[in-house]
Amino acid sequence: MDRHARISSLLAMLAQNGKVEVEEAVAALGASPATIRRDLVYLDEQRLATRTHGGAVASSGSFDLPLRFKTGQAVREKQRIGSMAADLVPFGSVIALNGGTTTLEIGRALAARADFASSTDDVPALTIVTNAVNLAGEMLVRPHFKVVVTGGVVRAHSYELFGPLANQSIRALSVDTTFLGVDGFDASFGASAHSDAEASANSLLADCASRVVVVADGSKVGRRAFAQICTPDKVDILITDEGANAQAVERIRSLGIEVLGV
């Protein structure tokens, strides 16, 4: 396992348990104690964890992995979810995408659609509204897409824009479908995020849409994060994967939410 993969795994352990012990990490990752200690020192230097005797603890109660460490997690599942989501988008639609690795895969799947790429009309094949600067950067090179970026302050963890400027611009919009990447989705709390600032902007993206689609790999289904984005009744479709907890999926289905991917 290379260093990036180890760091991502250690962050995931911290996110799940709030702490990690050197011996535990050695057994889980197959690295030497010295290597794990160096990795934990690096996380401490990056203020992503606090070193303790024998391990480390998460730096905050609502632990949020930086996007650069999330990109290697559940890659195939997220690509499949992205492809399924892209299939739901008709030509000429106006859609919104928030930030995250799964919504980025939706953008990439949309960019690969031949029917969009062959568009020769002055009318864009698709209008994409996003508060994620990295996603906008990938989409703006597609001449057949109209890309609309909200204002706001960039959150370094996720490249998402938030704050009063973002909220003001989103309130003035109306879109056909909003695709929400989330940190948690369950039948009682709904869609949620680790960051309350992101949750506020993403809640408005849900409010301005005729249809809301939550995209979440199986590890996030049945879980709650710190801040609510929207209640379950605002969600029309959940796209996930076979790793989702079956009981959690059935509770979501019982609310009348369509579940795809399982």
C-alpha positions as CSV (number, residue, x, y, z in Angstrom):
1,M,0.0,0.0,0.0
2,D,1.4,3.4,-1.0
3,R,1.5,6.4,1.3
4,H,-1.5,8.1,-0.2
5,A,-3.6,5.0,0.3
6,R,-2.4,4.6,3.9
7,I,-3.1,8.2,4.7
8,S,-6.6,7.9,3.2
9,S,-7.2,4.7,5.3
10,L,-6.0,6.3,8.5
11,L,-8.3,9.3,7.9
12,A,-11.2,7.0,7.3
13,M,-10.4,5.2,10.6
14,L,-10.3,8.5,12.4
15,A,-13.6,9.6,10.8
16,Q,-15.3,6.4,11.9
17,N,-13.9,5.9,15.3
18,G,-12.6,9.3,16.4
19,K,-9.2,7.8,17.1
20,V,-6.7,5.3,15.8
21,E,-4.0,3.2,17.6
22,V,-0.7,2.4,16.0
23,E,-1.1,-1.3,16.7
24,E,-4.6,-1.2,15.2
25,A,-3.3,0.5,12.0
26,V,-0.4,-1.8,11.7
27,A,-2.8,-4.8,11.7
28,A,-5.3,-3.2,9.3
29,L,-2.8,-1.7,6.8
30,G,0.1,-4.2,6.9
31,A,2.7,-1.4,7.5
32,S,5.4,-1.3,10.1
33,P,4.9,0.6,13.3
34,A,7.6,3.1,12.3
35,T,5.7,3.8,9.0
36,I,2.4,4.3,10.8
37,R,4.0,6.7,13.3
38,R,5.5,8.8,10.5
39,D,2.0,8.9,8.8
40,L,0.4,10.0,12.1
41,V,3.0,12.7,12.6
42,Y,2.2,13.9,9.0
43,L,-1.5,14.1,9.8
44,D,-0.7,16.0,13.0
45,E,1.4,18.5,11.0
46,Q,-1.4,19.0,8.6
47,R,-3.8,19.5,11.5
48,L,-5.9,16.6,10.4
49,A,-5.3,14.7,13.6
50,T,-3.7,15.2,17.0
51,R,-0.9,12.8,18.0
52,T,-1.4,10.9,21.3
53,H,0.7,8.3,23.1
54,G,0.3,5.2,21.0
55,G,-1.8,6.7,18.2
56,A,-3.9,9.8,17.3
57,V,-7.3,11.3,17.7
58,A,-9.5,13.3,15.2
59,S,-9.1,17.0,15.4
60,S,-12.8,17.8,15.5
61,G,-16.1,16.2,16.4
62,S,-17.5,16.4,12.9
63,F,-14.5,15.0,11.1
64,D,-14.3,15.7,7.4
65,L,-11.8,14.1,5.0
66,P,-10.2,16.6,2.6
67,L,-11.3,15.9,-1.0
68,R,-7.8,15.0,-2.1
69,F,-7.8,12.0,0.3
70,K,-11.3,10.9,-0.8
71,T,-10.6,10.4,-4.4
72,G,-9.2,6.9,-4.0
73,Q,-12.2,5.6,-2.0
74,A,-14.9,3.4,-3.7
75,V,-13.9,4.6,-7.1
76,R,-15.7,1.9,-9.1
77,E,-18.9,2.4,-7.1
78,K,-18.8,6.1,-7.6
79,Q,-18.2,5.8,-11.3
80,R,-21.2,3.4,-11.6
81,I,-23.4,5.8,-9.6
82,G,-22.2,8.7,-11.8
83,S,-23.1,6.8,-14.9
84,M,-26.6,6.0,-13.6
85,A,-27.2,9.6,-12.6
86,A,-26.1,10.9,-16.0
87,D,-28.6,8.6,-17.7
88,L,-31.4,10.5,-15.9
89,V,-30.6,13.8,-17.6
90,P,-32.5,14.7,-20.8
91,F,-30.9,16.8,-23.5
92,G,-31.4,20.5,-22.8
93,S,-31.8,20.1,-19.1
94,V,-30.7,22.5,-16.3
95,I,-29.1,20.6,-13.5
96,A,-27.2,21.5,-10.3
97,L,-24.3,19.5,-8.9
98,N,-22.7,20.2,-5.5
99,G,-19.1,19.3,-4.7
100,G,-17.7,15.8,-3.9
101,T,-16.1,12.9,-5.6
102,T,-19.4,11.2,-6.6
103,T,-20.9,14.3,-8.2
104,L,-17.6,14.8,-10.0
105,E,-18.1,11.4,-11.6
106,I,-21.6,12.5,-12.7
107,G,-20.0,15.4,-14.5
108,R,-17.5,13.1,-16.2
109,A,-20.3,10.7,-17.3
110,L,-22.3,13.6,-18.7
111,A,-19.2,14.8,-20.6
112,A,-18.9,11.3,-22.1
113,R,-22.4,11.2,-23.5
114,A,-22.3,11.1,-27.3
115,D,-25.7,12.8,-27.7
116,F,-24.5,15.8,-25.7
117,A,-21.1,16.0,-27.5
118,S,-22.7,15.9,-31.0
119,S,-24.8,19.0,-30.3
120,T,-24.4,21.7,-32.9
121,D,-27.2,24.1,-31.9
122,D,-26.7,27.4,-30.3
123,V,-28.7,26.1,-27.4
124,P,-26.5,24.3,-24.9
125,A,-26.9,20.5,-24.7
126,L,-26.9,21.0,-20.9
127,T,-26.7,23.8,-18.4
128,I,-24.8,22.9,-15.2
129,V,-25.1,25.0,-12.1
130,T,-22.4,24.2,-9.5
131,N,-20.9,25.5,-6.3
132,A,-17.8,23.3,-6.8
133,V,-14.9,25.1,-8.5
134,N,-13.0,21.8,-9.4
135,L,-16.1,20.4,-11.1
136,A,-16.7,23.7,-13.0
137,G,-13.1,23.5,-14.1
138,E,-13.6,20.1,-15.7
139,M,-16.9,21.0,-17.3
140,L,-16.1,24.4,-18.8
141,V,-13.8,23.0,-21.5
142,R,-16.9,21.3,-22.9
143,P,-18.3,23.8,-25.5
144,H,-21.7,22.1,-25.6
145,F,-22.2,22.8,-21.8
146,K,-23.2,26.1,-20.2
147,V,-21.5,26.2,-16.8
148,V,-22.9,28.5,-14.1
149,V,-20.8,28.9,-10.9
150,T,-22.2,30.3,-7.7
151,G,-20.3,33.0,-5.9
152,G,-19.0,32.6,-2.4
153,V,-15.9,31.6,-0.4
154,V,-14.0,28.4,-1.4
155,R,-13.8,25.7,1.3
156,A,-10.4,24.1,0.8
157,H,-11.6,20.7,2.1
158,S,-14.1,20.2,-0.8
159,Y,-13.6,23.1,-3.3
160,E,-17.2,24.1,-2.6
161,L,-18.3,27.7,-2.5
162,F,-20.4,28.8,0.5
163,G,-21.5,31.8,2.4
164,P,-23.9,34.8,1.7
165,L,-22.8,35.3,-1.9
166,A,-23.3,31.6,-2.7
167,N,-26.7,31.6,-1.0
168,Q,-27.9,34.7,-2.7
169,S,-27.0,33.5,-6.2
170,I,-28.6,30.0,-5.6
171,R,-31.9,31.6,-4.4
172,A,-32.3,33.3,-7.7
173,L,-32.1,30.1,-9.7
174,S,-34.5,27.4,-10.8
175,V,-33.2,24.0,-12.1
176,D,-34.8,20.8,-13.3
177,T,-32.7,18.4,-11.2
178,T,-30.2,18.8,-8.3
179,F,-27.8,15.9,-7.7
180,L,-26.6,16.0,-4.2
181,G,-23.4,14.3,-3.0
182,V,-23.7,13.7,0.7
183,D,-21.8,12.4,3.8
184,G,-24.9,10.6,5.1
185,F,-28.5,9.7,4.1
186,D,-31.0,8.0,6.3
187,A,-34.8,7.6,6.4
188,S,-35.3,9.9,9.5
189,F,-32.7,12.6,9.2
190,G,-32.4,12.8,5.4
191,A,-29.4,14.1,3.6
192,S,-26.5,15.5,5.7
193,A,-22.9,16.8,5.5
194,H,-20.0,17.1,7.9
195,S,-19.8,20.9,7.2
196,D,-22.7,23.2,8.3
197,A,-21.5,25.8,5.8
198,E,-21.7,23.3,2.9
199,A,-25.0,22.0,4.1
200,S,-26.5,25.5,4.0
201,A,-25.6,26.0,0.3
202,N,-26.6,22.5,-0.6
203,S,-29.9,22.9,1.1
204,L,-30.7,25.8,-1.2
205,L,-29.6,23.8,-4.3
206,A,-32.2,21.2,-3.2
207,D,-34.9,23.9,-2.7
208,C,-34.4,25.4,-6.2
209,A,-34.9,22.0,-8.0
210,S,-38.0,20.3,-9.4
211,R,-36.4,17.0,-8.6
212,V,-33.7,16.0,-6.1
213,V,-31.4,13.0,-6.5
214,V,-29.1,12.0,-3.7
215,V,-26.0,10.1,-4.9
216,A,-24.2,8.2,-2.1
217,D,-22.0,5.1,-2.1
218,G,-23.2,2.4,0.2
219,S,-21.0,3.4,3.2
220,K,-23.1,6.6,3.6
221,V,-26.6,5.1,3.5
222,G,-28.2,4.7,6.9
223,R,-25.7,7.2,8.4
224,R,-26.0,10.8,9.7
225,A,-23.4,13.5,9.4
226,F,-23.3,16.7,11.5
227,A,-25.5,19.1,9.5
228,Q,-28.8,18.4,7.7
229,I,-29.0,19.3,4.1
230,C,-32.7,18.4,3.5
231,T,-35.3,16.1,5.0
232,P,-36.2,12.8,3.3
233,D,-39.5,14.2,1.8
234,K,-37.4,16.6,-0.4
235,V,-35.7,13.6,-2.1
236,D,-37.1,11.9,-5.1
237,I,-34.4,9.4,-5.9
238,L,-31.4,7.8,-4.1
239,I,-28.7,6.2,-6.3
240,T,-26.3,4.0,-4.3
241,D,-24.5,0.7,-4.6
242,E,-24.8,-2.9,-3.4
243,G,-22.7,-2.1,-0.3
244,A,-25.6,-0.2,1.2
245,N,-27.2,-1.6,4.3
246,A,-30.3,-3.5,3.2
247,Q,-32.5,-2.5,6.1
248,A,-31.6,1.2,5.7
249,V,-32.5,0.9,2.0
250,E,-35.9,-0.6,2.8
251,R,-36.7,2.2,5.3
252,I,-35.8,4.7,2.6
253,R,-38.0,2.9,0.0
254,S,-40.9,2.8,2.5
255,L,-41.0,6.6,2.3
256,G,-41.7,6.5,-1.4
257,I,-38.2,7.4,-2.5
258,E,-37.0,5.5,-5.6
259,V,-33.7,3.7,-4.9
260,L,-31.5,2.8,-7.9
261,G,-28.3,0.8,-7.9
262,V,-29.2,-2.0,-5.5
